[in-house]
Amino acid sequence: MAKLQGVILLNTDAAALQIVDSRGRQIEHVKREYSEKNLPLASFSAEVMQRALSQLQRFQQLLRDYGVEDVRLYGSENLSKMLNAIYFVDQVENVTGLELLWLNANQENYYRQLALRVHDEKILNERYAFVLGVSSTRIDLSYFENNQFKFSQHSAIGPVRLTQSIRDMAAEITEIPDLIPEFIDSKLADFWHMLPPFQATDTIILLGADVLNQLFLNKKPKTTIHKSELQSLIRSFNQRNKQAIAEQYSIDLNDIWMVFMEAVLVVEVMSAVGASNLHMSSLTVLDGLVVKDNNAQNDIITAARGIADRYMVEEKHRELVLRYAWRLFDHLKRIHRLSARDRLLLGVAALTHDVGSFINSQKHYQYSEEILEGIDFHGLSTSEQRMIASIARYHSAETPDNALRSTQEFSPRQRMRIAKMAALLRLADALDDSRLQKISKLTVSIGTEKITVIGQSAADLQLEMYIFAQKAHFFEAVFGLPIVLKRQGKRS
């Protein structure tokens, strides 16, 4: 029997399980609700906790029945924000013996798009495509050209937050429905201002927006509707009472505000990008968590380039540092013993480590850390984002090498990973210290007593060799082996 994998995703109101085979084909899919959907992010009651734990135990029995040993357990960002989430997680881990891995909103958006690429790729093969992810507290807008990811940007203006804001305003303003589009436009003004250049597209793809999807999908996996259908729904809300709307569209009275807010948000985005049609899909975060796509990490690197562009990081230098960092990583695998995921994180750090120069080139590494700590990285966990910020800080030889040991934010293992990647990044950065791209080819030789890096160049490498030697002290401290740079090639 083929090896099976089980993935469980916990949200504030439901738990979902998928069992897939080694090729990613779905064997079983179960979703069970254990609480009502409420607008406020409150606390779990003891009763809801017990229902959730009981459901997880039933999932585990199902996994045992299928003989699944490889099981991953995830928690949504909304769940992590519950006031008593840490107690809930402790009980979950005690009962199941599984470690719960938190997802942030950037990851949720990333995994929904990953599911789209695998299960509905044809829609992304259009010349230009926008993918709009709508969760309860934010929207994410991603742009593709010829199935190639170009950028993603988000705004903390989800339907739940909008509903809460509108309800607060309702006490003092009578014509609320007329005000909502203007209110949304004001909240999205900076979002549109910061959006990179794009080409208008006739169709926008919608992921998330659970209530709106339920209304139009009607248990189908996907459908396409015209913008006018959403506008008709919005007009009904403005002109008719809630009971009549609930009966017309067969929706719960408690969901009417959410449907309205999601519809208004989607129409505003469609108008801004010039789209007339909306492609709706039932694909979820869980669908993305179970698929395998070796090209998906390219999106994370592309997004990192977008961050570097925003902060005007010199393109030639950053791309060369990326190339050198990955070459050092690949040739020194038996020395550093880092993972493929660490290679990705090193690549992101290589592209973004100089963003602090946007503020001040003096001590830019400190500003880089501050900027990167405040940025949402596409597809990366919160812990990984913090690690990249720390790598950016420690890429400079001006940062005290022993400062990392006293950093309590990371576990000892994480600090070791950061130190190793920072040591590699320091050397990669030193190889283009002049910013003149002198080295045409790089080779690495691992000896018993030292590592030799040979730079093929027709130019003088005295500056690079001097800076490399300065930054090599940290490498030797981390790995216990000296590393030197030598030049090879005739001078021009």
Solvent accessible surface area in square Angstrom, and as a share of the most:
residue,aa,sasa,rsa
1,M,196,0.87
2,A,60,0.46
3,K,151,0.64
4,L,13,0.07
5,Q,31,0.14
6,G,0,0.00
7,V,0,0.00
8,I,0,0.00
9,L,22,0.11
10,L,0,0.00
11,N,52,0.26
12,T,30,0.17
13,D,17,0.09
14,A,5,0.04
15,A,1,0.00
16,A,12,0.10
17,L,0,0.00
18,Q,2,0.01
19,I,0,0.00
20,V,1,0.00
21,D,8,0.04
22,S,70,0.45
23,R,189,0.69
24,G,16,0.16
25,R,143,0.52
26,Q,101,0.45
27,I,76,0.39
28,E,48,0.22
29,H,85,0.38
30,V,23,0.13
31,K,119,0.51
32,R,123,0.45
33,E,118,0.53
34,Y,7,0.03
35,S,23,0.15
36,E,140,0.63
37,K,108,0.46
38,N,113,0.58
39,L,34,0.17
40,P,82,0.51
41,L,63,0.31
42,A,51,0.39
43,S,55,0.36
44,F,13,0.05
45,S,59,0.38
46,A,79,0.61
47,E,116,0.52
48,V,18,0.10
49,M,15,0.07
50,Q,104,0.46
51,R,99,0.36
52,A,0,0.00
53,L,10,0.05
54,S,42,0.27
55,Q,11,0.05
56,L,1,0.00
57,Q,93,0.41
58,R,140,0.51
59,F,2,0.01
60,Q,30,0.13
61,Q,84,0.37
62,L,47,0.23
63,L,5,0.02
64,R,145,0.53
65,D,101,0.52
66,Y,64,0.24
67,G,56,0.54
68,V,12,0.07
69,E,166,0.74
70,D,54,0.28
71,V,33,0.19
72,R,72,0.26
73,L,1,0.01
74,Y,19,0.07
75,G,0,0.00
76,S,5,0.03
77,E,33,0.15
78,N,29,0.15
79,L,0,0.00
80,S,42,0.27
81,K,84,0.36
82,M,20,0.09
83,L,141,0.70
84,N,22,0.11
85,A,4,0.03
86,I,126,0.64
87,Y,133,0.51
88,F,0,0.00
89,V,19,0.11
90,D,80,0.41
91,Q,58,0.26
92,V,0,0.00
93,E,60,0.27
94,N,113,0.58
95,V,61,0.35
96,T,15,0.09
97,G,67,0.65
98,L,35,0.18
99,E,123,0.55
100,L,11,0.06
101,L,74,0.37
102,W,95,0.33
103,L,6,0.03
104,N,15,0.07
105,A,6,0.05
106,N,13,0.06
107,Q,14,0.06
108,E,18,0.08
109,N,3,0.01
110,Y,14,0.05
111,Y,42,0.16
112,R,17,0.06
113,Q,7,0.03
114,L,13,0.07
115,A,0,0.00
116,L,0,0.00
117,R,31,0.11
118,V,69,0.40
119,H,100,0.45
120,D,12,0.06
121,E,81,0.36
122,K,167,0.71
123,I,32,0.16
124,L,0,0.00
125,N,86,0.44
126,E,99,0.44
127,R,162,0.59
128,Y,50,0.19
129,A,2,0.02
130,F,0,0.00
131,V,1,0.00
132,L,0,0.00
133,G,1,0.01
134,V,2,0.01
135,S,26,0.17
136,S,27,0.17
137,T,8,0.05
138,R,20,0.07
139,I,1,0.00
140,D,5,0.03
141,L,1,0.00
142,S,0,0.00
143,Y,3,0.01
144,F,1,0.00
145,E,49,0.22
146,N,94,0.48
147,N,25,0.13
148,Q,111,0.49
149,F,8,0.03
150,K,89,0.38
151,F,20,0.08
152,S,30,0.19
153,Q,20,0.09
154,H,63,0.28
155,S,15,0.10
156,A,63,0.49
157,I,8,0.04
158,G,0,0.00
159,P,0,0.00
160,V,10,0.06
161,R,93,0.34
162,L,4,0.02
163,T,0,0.00
164,Q,68,0.30
165,S,40,0.26
166,I,0,0.00
167,R,124,0.45
168,D,112,0.58
169,M,44,0.20
170,A,54,0.42
171,A,94,0.73
172,E,156,0.70
173,I,67,0.34
174,T,126,0.73
175,E,109,0.49
176,I,12,0.06
177,P,39,0.24
178,D,102,0.53
179,L,45,0.23
180,I,0,0.00
181,P,49,0.31
182,E,119,0.53
183,F,34,0.14
184,I,0,0.00
185,D,74,0.38
186,S,71,0.46
187,K,109,0.46
188,L,1,0.00
189,A,56,0.43
190,D,109,0.56
191,F,11,0.04
192,W,67,0.23
193,H,146,0.65
194,M,92,0.41
195,L,20,0.10
196,P,43,0.27
197,P,130,0.82
198,F,69,0.29
199,Q,94,0.42
200,A,71,0.55
201,T,16,0.09
202,D,80,0.42
203,T,32,0.19
204,I,0,0.00
205,I,2,0.01
206,L,0,0.00
207,L,1,0.01
208,G,10,0.09
209,A,2,0.01
210,D,86,0.45
211,V,13,0.08
212,L,0,0.00
213,N,10,0.05
214,Q,114,0.51
215,L,30,0.15
216,F,35,0.15
217,L,10,0.05
218,N,112,0.58
219,K,206,0.87
220,K,95,0.40
221,P,96,0.60
222,K,94,0.40
223,T,28,0.16
224,T,76,0.44
225,I,13,0.06
226,H,87,0.39
227,K,37,0.16
228,S,53,0.34
229,E,80,0.36
230,L,0,0.00
231,Q,65,0.29
232,S,44,0.28
233,L,5,0.02
234,I,25,0.13
235,R,124,0.45
236,S,13,0.08
237,F,25,0.10
238,N,68,0.35
239,Q,138,0.61
240,R,109,0.40
241,N,101,0.52
242,K,93,0.40
243,Q,92,0.41
244,A,22,0.17
245,I,4,0.02
246,A,9,0.07
247,E,120,0.54
248,Q,93,0.41
249,Y,44,0.17
250,S,102,0.66
251,I,27,0.14
252,D,82,0.42
253,L,86,0.43
254,N,132,0.68
255,D,39,0.20
256,I,2,0.01
257,W,40,0.14
258,M,25,0.11
259,V,3,0.02
260,F,4,0.02
261,M,0,0.00
262,E,4,0.02
263,A,0,0.00
264,V,3,0.02
265,L,1,0.00
266,V,0,0.00
267,V,15,0.09
268,E,36,0.16
269,V,1,0.00
270,M,0,0.00
271,S,61,0.40
272,A,47,0.37
273,V,2,0.01
274,G,48,0.46
275,A,4,0.03
276,S,40,0.26
277,N,38,0.19
278,L,0,0.00
279,H,15,0.06
280,M,0,0.00
281,S,2,0.01
282,S,52,0.34
283,L,28,0.14
284,T,62,0.36
285,V,15,0.09
286,L,4,0.02
287,D,17,0.09
288,G,0,0.00
289,L,6,0.03
290,V,6,0.03
291,V,16,0.09
292,K,130,0.55
293,D,39,0.20
294,N,149,0.77
295,N,101,0.52
296,A,4,0.03
297,Q,69,0.31
298,N,89,0.46
299,D,10,0.05
300,I,3,0.02
301,I,13,0.06
302,T,36,0.21
303,A,16,0.12
304,A,0,0.00
305,R,80,0.29
306,G,31,0.30
307,I,13,0.07
308,A,0,0.00
309,D,85,0.44
310,R,105,0.38
311,Y,46,0.17
312,M,155,0.69
313,V,13,0.08
314,E,85,0.38
315,E,107,0.48
316,K,144,0.61
317,H,2,0.01
318,R,7,0.03
319,E,46,0.21
320,L,16,0.08
321,V,0,0.00
322,L,8,0.04
323,R,127,0.46
324,Y,3,0.01
325,A,0,0.00
326,W,54,0.19
327,R,87,0.32
328,L,0,0.00
329,F,3,0.01
330,D,56,0.29
331,H,77,0.34
332,L,0,0.00
333,K,114,0.48
334,R,169,0.62
335,I,31,0.16
336,H,1,0.00
337,R,184,0.67
338,L,25,0.13
339,S,56,0.36
340,A,80,0.62
341,R,71,0.26
342,D,5,0.02
343,R,71,0.26
344,L,8,0.04
345,L,0,0.00
346,L,0,0.00
347,G,0,0.00
348,V,0,0.00
349,A,0,0.00
350,A,0,0.00
351,L,0,0.00
352,T,0,0.00
353,H,1,0.00
354,D,12,0.06
355,V,0,0.00
356,G,0,0.00
357,S,51,0.33
358,F,108,0.45
359,I,97,0.49
360,N,66,0.34
361,S,74,0.48
362,Q,132,0.59
363,K,112,0.47
364,H,37,0.16
365,Y,10,0.04
366,Q,55,0.25
367,Y,65,0.25
368,S,0,0.00
369,E,30,0.14
370,E,107,0.48
371,I,22,0.11
372,L,0,0.00
373,E,95,0.42
374,G,68,0.66
375,I,21,0.11
376,D,59,0.31
377,F,3,0.01
378,H,14,0.06
379,G,1,0.01
380,L,0,0.00
381,S,23,0.15
382,T,56,0.33
383,S,45,0.29
384,E,23,0.10
385,Q,16,0.07
386,R,117,0.43
387,M,1,0.00
388,I,0,0.00
389,A,0,0.00
390,S,5,0.03
391,I,0,0.00
392,A,0,0.00
393,R,63,0.23
394,Y,11,0.04
395,H,3,0.01
396,S,10,0.06
397,A,49,0.38
398,E,120,0.54
399,T,2,0.01
400,P,80,0.50
401,D,55,0.29
402,N,87,0.45
403,A,33,0.25
404,L,7,0.03
405,R,171,0.63
406,S,78,0.51
407,T,34,0.20
408,Q,151,0.67
409,E,95,0.42
410,F,14,0.06
411,S,51,0.33
412,P,100,0.63
413,R,171,0.62
414,Q,40,0.18
415,R,49,0.18
416,M,83,0.37
417,R,38,0.14
418,I,0,0.00
419,A,10,0.07
420,K,23,0.10
421,M,0,0.00
422,A,0,0.00
423,A,0,0.00
424,L,0,0.00
425,L,0,0.00
426,R,4,0.02
427,L,0,0.00
428,A,0,0.00
429,D,11,0.06
430,A,0,0.00
431,L,1,0.01
432,D,1,0.00
433,D,43,0.22
434,S,24,0.15
435,R,88,0.32
436,L,119,0.59
437,Q,61,0.27
438,K,43,0.18
439,I,4,0.02
440,S,83,0.53
441,K,115,0.49
442,L,4,0.02
443,T,50,0.29
444,V,24,0.14
445,S,59,0.38
446,I,43,0.22
447,G,37,0.36
448,T,137,0.79
449,E,141,0.63
450,K,83,0.35
451,I,0,0.00
452,T,19,0.11
453,V,0,0.00
454,I,44,0.22
455,G,0,0.00
456,Q,65,0.29
457,S,4,0.03
458,A,51,0.40
459,A,36,0.28
460,D,56,0.29
461,L,1,0.01
462,Q,129,0.57
463,L,79,0.39
464,E,1,0.00
465,M,73,0.33
466,Y,131,0.50
467,I,36,0.18
468,F,1,0.00
469,A,51,0.40
470,Q,79,0.35
471,K,16,0.07
472,A,9,0.07
473,H,121,0.54
474,F,10,0.04
475,F,0,0.00
476,E,75,0.34
477,A,79,0.61
478,V,29,0.16
479,F,34,0.14
480,G,61,0.58
481,L,31,0.16
482,P,47,0.29
483,I,5,0.03
484,V,51,0.29
485,L,10,0.05
486,K,100,0.42
487,R,51,0.18
488,Q,94,0.42
489,G,29,0.28
490,K,184,0.78
491,R,153,0.56
492,S,135,0.87
